[in-house]
């Protein structure tokens, strides 16, 4: 059985702690303060995010970095993108004692466009002392902590690290796959939140299933375009961390990002929506980051750019829909490569940039 240290008493961090404890591992949640740790231990449940779900016997909570991470087999970072660097700096020495560090964060750093694993590697330094990877997929925390079946993919540059993490996390209700395409896996998890907000706008406006299906399909092409130009493999976006996560996030009532879009479609302001939320909607900062990256790399992202204007420039929702529908038509086939057979023409990097 493995010793697991988890950075973050978030919804997803708590879920990973609970499901690994149910498998017989000994996870420890690291809390930001002694008061928070004591409260969670006293109640033996996370009343903020998962009220009524009791902590299994093997799950403990502490505010001590040494107790949480020294000599652990796997360290998991499950915090919002905006606090990844802060937590890595604070826990630097303790985290580096773990041979495996896994990012469970789905986002892109505004300004730099860095992925969570990149931020961790930069802040922790000495990459030879620990393997840094990521996990992503259609993973709605409330369903998973309730014991409903789900799947995810873990990515590390080295296969042995991915296989070791897979062995720890896989159970009869949580099936874990592996890949070495960490760029594609993390970008799929981050960028799909942008499309989920767009899909939510369609729900809020009551525009129907045809429009929503179009948004999801074209959104998948759009995030794949950016991913490929950044070094990802296109087929990764057809997997669990791309299409799988996209579908779940665009349709589930549990999705924070879809909720943001739905409320925008109903006419609420983004400031009002975010002020009433208890958790982070990663798609909002990811939209700005993605548009900045796309501009830098010469990639067309009409959905992301239109959403950016809707979120930050005062564009109305009806105007946003009209702007997208009136774009000049383009051939769909020039960016269609999913499952392409070897004899088919595959678009070049330059062709992937256009949408």
Buried (B, 14 or more C-beta within 10 A) or exposed (E): EBBBBBBBBBBBBBBBBBBBBBBEBBBBBBBBEEEBBBBBBEEEBBEBBBEEBEBBEBBBBBBBBEBBBBEBBBBBBBBBBBBBBEBBEBBBEBBBBBBBBBBBBBBBBBEBBBBBBBBBBBBBEEEEEBBBBBBBBBBBBBBBBEBEEBBBBBBBBEEEBBEBBBEBBBBEBBBBBBBBBBBBBBBBBBBBBBBBBBBBBBBBBEBEEEBBEBBBBBBBBBBBBBBBBBEBBBBBBBBBBBBBBBBBBBBBEBBBBBBBBBBBBBEBEBEEBEEEEEEBBBBBBBBBBBBBBBEEBEBBBBBBBBBBBBBEEEBEBEEBBEBBEEEEEEEEEEBBBBEEEEEEEEBEEEBBBEB
